């Protein structure tokens, strides 16, 4: 049952990530789509895990479905890493460093805000 929940959630999250990436990522340049899904994912996971940990009921199946499945496949560290390397290879070192700094700083900030709102 757990694997099925993660699989269905992962399917939905991957479709969401693909859709956002297609909508916001240009062929070259700054990877806005990946940045957007990762920041949204940081906020949502921060909120979800805090919200679920404060409930008296056991929501492990919902956490697996939403957290590991949907949000886990919606966000992408590997694409972030490859896009950063691509920016560096294109000579866009400042843009690559900006991408890294924005991703880390705002990712942590949004995870914190999500947990506070829960």
Wavefront OBJ file of the C-alpha trace (Angstrom):
o trace
v 0.000 0.000 0.000
v 2.824 2.418 0.866
v 4.581 1.879 -2.460
v 1.324 2.445 -4.327
v 0.732 5.737 -2.509
v 4.254 6.980 -3.276
v 3.917 5.818 -6.890
v 0.608 7.609 -7.511
v 1.822 10.731 -5.715
v 5.090 10.613 -7.650
v 3.193 10.356 -10.921
v 1.152 13.459 -10.094
v 4.150 15.443 -8.838
v 6.253 14.570 -11.889
v 3.489 15.719 -14.227
v 3.255 18.964 -12.268
v 7.015 19.519 -12.457
v 7.113 18.759 -16.158
v 4.225 21.168 -16.797
v 5.785 24.019 -14.820
v 9.153 23.378 -16.475
v 7.626 23.503 -19.937
v 5.756 26.673 -19.099
v 8.562 28.635 -17.429
v 11.923 27.270 -18.623
v 13.396 28.818 -21.744
v 15.687 26.678 -23.925
v 18.681 28.523 -22.488
v 19.105 31.107 -19.797
v 17.875 31.248 -16.256
v 15.919 28.117 -15.214
v 12.847 29.809 -13.736
v 10.694 26.659 -13.872
v 13.042 24.559 -11.761
v 13.546 27.405 -9.302
v 9.790 27.825 -8.988
v 9.010 24.140 -8.364
v 11.837 23.811 -5.846
v 10.761 26.901 -3.899
v 7.101 25.878 -3.920
v 8.143 22.397 -2.807
v 10.223 23.780 0.072
v 7.263 25.769 1.338
v 4.780 22.920 0.937
v 6.985 20.286 2.539
v 7.822 22.601 5.440
v 4.111 23.181 5.969
v 3.068 19.557 5.471
v 5.599 17.923 7.773
v 4.999 20.447 10.548
v 1.220 20.228 10.168
v 1.247 16.434 10.222
v 3.619 16.231 13.195
v 1.257 18.360 15.297
v -1.794 16.167 14.732
v -2.697 13.448 17.185
v -3.855 11.052 14.458
v -1.424 8.998 12.411
v -1.237 10.528 8.933
v 1.688 8.416 7.691
v -0.136 7.372 4.512
v -1.058 10.935 3.664
v 2.496 12.070 4.385
v 3.855 9.333 2.101
v 1.443 10.273 -0.669
v 1.882 14.050 -0.460
v 5.375 14.453 0.978
v 7.370 11.635 -0.556
v 5.201 11.152 -3.630
v 3.772 14.440 -4.873
v 6.207 16.980 -3.388
v 9.221 14.671 -3.649
v 8.758 14.195 -7.381
v 7.611 17.783 -7.954
v 10.928 19.144 -6.701
v 14.249 18.271 -8.253
v 17.744 18.665 -6.889
v 19.322 16.834 -9.816
v 17.865 19.197 -12.426
v 18.919 22.156 -10.296
v 22.469 20.783 -10.206
v 22.662 20.112 -13.952
v 21.181 23.505 -14.833
v 23.712 25.203 -12.570
v 26.570 23.397 -14.327
v 25.081 24.358 -17.706
v 25.011 28.021 -16.698
v 28.676 27.782 -15.710
v 29.582 26.052 -18.997
v 27.819 28.809 -20.939
v 30.016 31.360 -19.189
v 27.113 32.647 -17.101
v 28.974 32.187 -13.826
v 27.318 35.097 -12.020
v 23.888 33.884 -13.102
v 24.781 30.358 -11.945
v 25.919 31.582 -8.552
v 22.796 33.723 -8.264
v 20.697 30.651 -9.039
v 22.448 28.682 -6.283
v 22.134 31.493 -3.728
v 18.476 32.193 -4.525
v 17.638 28.491 -4.387
v 19.318 27.892 -1.048
v 18.347 31.113 0.730
v 14.735 31.268 -0.415
v 14.316 27.487 -0.170
v 15.277 27.583 3.498
v 13.190 30.708 4.083
v 10.101 29.204 2.457
v 10.487 25.896 4.317
v 10.686 27.912 7.542
v 7.651 30.030 6.627
v 5.698 26.928 5.665
v 6.458 25.342 9.020
v 5.484 28.523 10.844
v 2.158 28.739 8.984
v 1.348 25.137 9.918
l 1 2 3 4 5 6 7 8 9 10 11 12 13 14 15 16 17 18 19 20 21 22 23 24 25 26 27 28 29 30 31 32 33 34 35 36 37 38 39 40 41 42 43 44 45 46 47 48 49 50 51 52 53 54 55 56 57 58 59 60 61 62 63 64 65 66 67 68 69 70 71 72 73 74 75 76 77 78 79 80 81 82 83 84 85 86 87 88 89 90 91 92 93 94 95 96 97 98 99 100 101 102 103 104 105 106 107 108 109 110 111 112 113 114 115 116 117 118
